[in-house]
Amino acid sequence: MRTVLVFSPHADDAAIFCGGAMARFADEGWRVVLARVTDDRFDSVGLPVAETLRRTAEELHHSAAILGVSEVVELGFVTDCLADTPLGTLRERAVRLLRQYRPHTVMSFDPADRFEDNQDHARVAQAVAEAFWVACFDKHHPQHLAEGLAPHTAAERWYFSRRGADTNHVVDITPQLARKIDAVCAHQTQMRNVVNQVRLQFQAAGRPVPALDHAVAGGDLRPLVQAFVGGAARAIAQEAGWDAACFAEAYRREGTDALEDLI
Ligand SMILES: [Zn+2]
C-alpha cells in the first residue's frame, strides 16, 4: 500500500489546500497520514485558549475522518510562532516522519511561494523541502537509525500555495468536492476566525457586511465555505480548460521526471 504524508501547519490547511486530493488518494486505496505541526491555540474568536485547543483538535479528527485519513500525527508546536522555532528542530521532526511512514508522496506548502505571508506555512515548507534530502543521509540524526528507522525519501513532492504559482499538476476532484467542503466545514472554530478576519478588513474599509457579522456570531458557515472552496476549485478547472462541471486542485509537483533521461 502506498502512503501519502501531508504536512499541515495548522489543522485546517490540509482540508482547504489539498483535501480533494487526500480524499482521492484514500479512494484509490492509499494510506493517508496527516501531520498537524502546530496546536492552533490562538485560532478562534472569543474563546479561551484551553477551549480552542480542545475544539481544534476535535475538529481536526472529524475533518480527517471525512477525508479518509488513516492516521493523524500531532507535532504540537505553539501556533503562529514557528518563525521563532529553529529550522533544524522542525526539519528533524519532518525527517523522522519521512523515515517512520516511508511515503511515496509528500504534500506541503510550497517553499518557492514568495507571496506567502504566514510564517508557519513558510517555515514548514522550508523544513519539509530540506527534510526531503536530509532524510536520505545515513549520518543525519543517527538517533533515528538507532531506533530502527532507515534513510528514506519520497518519490514525489506535491506543493500547494495560496496563489498556485508554477502549477504543473492539476488534479480532478469533482467526485471528492462534497467531502472536501464537509471537511473544511468541520473546522468550525478556525473558519469562524477566518471569516472574522475578512469582516474586520471590510469594517476598516468602511463597508460592514451583515452576512459576515452573522457568520462570526454563530451563523451557518456552510454557504460561505461552499462558495469559497467550490469557487476556487472551479476556477482551477476552468483555467486548465476543463469542462464547466469539473472541479480541481493545483500543485507544483516534483518527481523523478528530471532524472528520467539520465536513468
Ligand atoms: Zn495555516
Boltz pocket constraint, residues with backbone or C-beta under 6 A from the ligand:
constraints:
  - pocket:
      binder: B
      contacts: [[A, 9], [A, 10], [A, 13], [A, 118], [A, 121]]
      max_distance: 6.0
